[in-house]
Amino acid sequence: MNVIMIGSHLRTTGGITRVVKNYLQSNLDKKVNLEYFPTYYGSNHLINILYFFIRYFVLYVKLNILKRKYDVAHIHMSYKGSFIRKKYIINIFKKNNIPILLHMHGSQFKEFYNESSVENRKIITDTLNKVTVILALGVEWKKYYESICESRVVSLDNAVFPKDTTNNNEDKIYITTMGVLSHRKGTYDLIEVAAKLKGKISPKYKFFIAGDGEIEKVKKKITELDLSDLVIIPGWISNEVKIDEIYRKSIIYVLPSYNEGMPMSILEAMSYGLPIVSTNVGSIASVVEKNNGIIVNPGDVDQIAVNILRLLDNPDKLVQISYNNRKKIADKYSINESINQLISLYQKLTF
C-alpha cells in the first residue's frame, strides 16, 4: 500500500510534528510504503511561502508528470495558514482521484471558522467536503466537524509510547508544563498559581514552564512577581533525552489552556505516570477522568492552585494516580494500537 503523508518539516515544533515522529518511530513506514512529504518549513513567513511553492511544484510533478500512484493521501492540517496550504494540496489529490484522509489538529479551528466571513466559511466547508474521511481528535471534535461538513468523520485519539517509571516521588521536583508560552496556553495563569503557592509548598518544588513563544514577556512577569526562585523558564526543549529527564523529575503536569484538541503533552505526561491538572477544553475531559487527575474551568487560577496543593499533600493519591495513568496509556492510548487503527483506515479507503 502506497501512502503519502503531508505535514510539517520534522525540524518544527508542535503537536503535528510530535504525532508524525511517533508514527515514524513506531515503524509505520515499515508496515506500509510510506512517503513523508513536508510542505511547511517552520521558518520566517517569506521562507515558508517559498518552501510551500517549491514543494507544491514537486508534488504536482510527481502526480501529473511522473504519474506516481498513491493509494491514500494522509494530510495533517491545523487552521489559518495550515488550512490555506492544505486546501491546495487537497485539490490536487482530489483531481487525481486519490482517497484523502484529513487529520485535523487545530485547537483553534472553531474560532478560525466562526471568525471567518460567510464566503470563507463556505470555502472551508467545501474543502472539508472534498476529503474522503476526516480524523478528529476525540468525540467532541468529531461532533463539531460533522456539524460543519458532510464528509465522514472518524475519531482517532492521539497516542504515545508507554513508559517504565518508578513510583518514588522523593526525587521528583518539577510541576511541569510544555508548549507555547502564551495567554492561550494559560501560561500567565500558571504564573499566578505559582505566586499563590509560594511559601505554601516545599521549596524543593519548582514550576517548570518549557516552550517557545512569549519567553521574554513571561520572564518579565516572573521578575515582577518575585518568582525567579520558584519558576524555571528553559525555552523550547527538543532533545528527547532531556525531555525524558524532565518528565521523570516531574511530580505533576499542568495544562491551563483556553483551547486544545487532544494535547500530546498530556498523553506523554500520563505515560510517565504524572497526575494531570488541566482545564476542561477540547477532548481533555475524555482522557483525564477523576482517576487520572483534576479538571477545572479555564482561567480558574484558584482551583488550579488548590488542587496542586492537595495532590502534593497526598502522597498515596499521587501513587495511585500514577499507576492509573500508566495503565490507561498502555490500555487505550498506546501508539502500537493507534497504528493498527490507522492502517485499518488506510485499507478501508483503498476498497
Secondary structure, 3 states (H helix, E strand, C coil): CEEEEEEECCCCCCHHHHHHHHHHHCCHHHHCEEEEEEEECCCCHHHHHHHHHHHHHHHHHHHHHCCCCCCEEEEEECCCHHHHHHHHHHHHHHHCCCCEEEEECCCCHHHHHHCCCHHHHHHHHHHHHCCCEEEECCHHHHHHHHHHCCCEEEECCCCECCCCCCCCCCCCCEEEEECCECCCCCHHHHHHHHHHHCCCCCCCCEEEEECCECHHHHHHHHHHCCCCCCEEEEECCCCHHHHHHHHHCEEEEEECCCCCCCCHHHHHHHHCCCCEEEECCCCHHHHCCCCCEEEECCCCHHHHHHHHHHHHCCHHHHHHHHHHHHHHHHHHCEHHHHHHHHHHHHHHHCC
